[in-house]
């Protein structure tokens, strides 16, 4: 499935696939009033949404590659805010630290001008529940 | 970085006068939180509660009528900011340093999600917050959150 469609929430917020970084989709989100927090700055929740979306986009791609049909369920997310987000485009890309049978651990970075200076990072734990039947953690 | 909307910068630094019930409509009107349509529900000495109304275009999976987690993080971040300003009795610029969300279960189908954040500790430069998000029954939360916020603007000199 092409990655043109992320989630309805991501579409609504204006998050799109921008490119590829070593096999990981790079997502981007332009600055607008919809993502603004303190005037002239990105809202931390919007950054979190971008980070989370990037994590799921990568895991979805990896599972598809492996032919695994699982439903992804969030276990948790921890976001570190490193620098204020400026009124310019933001990018995010993820890396799978561990892909297990039942759960995955994924780290994500978001940046603006300089790839080497992230404005926020996140760690996601995601449960991969079987597509059918009861999907308890 | 997030929860710090516009106004009230003219409030005297030490005024004991942040009233979330009065400030919220203004704070929730613009930007990301305005886009989400967050609503004020209530507050106490050290907590504040918001609501994220159900909205079709905020779902996390096209095939399931359940609010995505991103908007819930945004709501909890904003509720945390309100809780901090309420606890310290004034509006001051703060930045989220670290925010953790543990998801207990998906929200119910087409349900609004309510978020309550409590500021349980304020030091000279940091504020510590915990909270829950639920969809009707606070005893059965959708998520627990924990966050640390830093004061910015005047730095630690006047924090």
Interface residues (C-beta under 8 A of the other chain):
Chain A: X5 X7 X8 X9 X10 X11 X12 X13 X33 X34 X35 X36 X37 X38 X39 X41 X42 X43 X44 X45 X46 X47 X48 X49 X52 X53 X73 X74 X75 X76 X77 X78 X79 X80 X81 X84 X85
Chain B: X1 X2 X3 X4 X5 X6 X30 X31 X32 X33 X34 X35 X56 X57 X58 X59 X60 X61 X62 X68 X69 X70 X71 X73 X74 X75 X76 X77 X78 X93 X95 X96 X97 X98 X99 X100 X101 X102 X103 X106
